[in-house]
């Protein structure tokens, strides 16, 4: 998704990596999903690639969580319980 967007905008890897203030190799790994970006990196990437920050964060967080639990037989239940916990925590802040 990130690489396609960068290409669509005609941006070079070095331009985006300089804006985000990371090495080109790191950005390349992020684009190939071999390395996970920090929230700070995601914010910068959303700016330069003109992507909705929240949508990019949702994609990143959901992918991160999915890969963590995909091998578990109870993955669906884990997500349901996590959703309930998030709602509870938000209501008690």
N, C-alpha and C positions, 0 to 999 in steps of 0.2 A: 504494500500500500504506500509506504513512504517513498520508496524508490520510484514507483510509477508517478506519484505526485510531483516529485522532484524533476523527473524527466518532462512531464507535462508543462511545468513552469519554465523549462529550459535552464534549470540551475545545475551547476556542476557540483560534484561531491565536495570539492575543496571549498566552494562558496558556502555551502550549507554547514560544513564542519567548522569553518571559521566563525560563522554567525553563532553557532551553538557553543563554540569554544571547546571543541573536542578534536581528537586526531581523526583523520580521514578513515583510518583502518577501523576505528571504533564505530564511526557512523556507518560504514559499510557492513559491519557485523550486525548493527541494529537493524539496518534495512533487510538483512537476510534472516532476521530473527535468531541470530546466534548469540546475541547479547541483549540484555534488557536495559532500556534507558531509565534514567532517574526521572522523577517528576519534574525536576528543573529542566532537564533536557527536553522532555515532552512539551513543556511550556514554550521553549525556544523554537522547537520544531514546528509547533502549531502556528507560531507567528510567521516564520519565514515561508512555510509551505501553505499558508493561508487556509489552515484547517481549523475546525471548531475544536477548541481546547478540551472541552468536556467530552466530546465524542472520541477524540484521540485517547484521552485518559480511560474512558470506558473500554475501548478496544484493547488497550494495554493491560488494564487490570483484569479484564475477563479472560484474556489469553493466558496471562500469568497464572490465574487461579485454575483455569481449565487444565493446563499442563500439569499442575501440582496434583490434581485429584483424578485425572482421567483413568488411571489404572485401578482405582478403588471400585469395588462392586457397589458401594453405597454412595457414589458420587452425587447422584440426584438428591439423595436425602441430605447430604452435606450442604448442598446449595440451598435447599429449603430451610434448613436450620440456620444457616448463615444469614439468610434473608430475614428470618424472624428476629435474630439477634440484632441485626442492624436497625430494624424498626424499633426494637425495644430500647437500644442505646440512644437512638435519636430522640425518642419520646422522653427520655430521662436525663436530658442534658440541661 
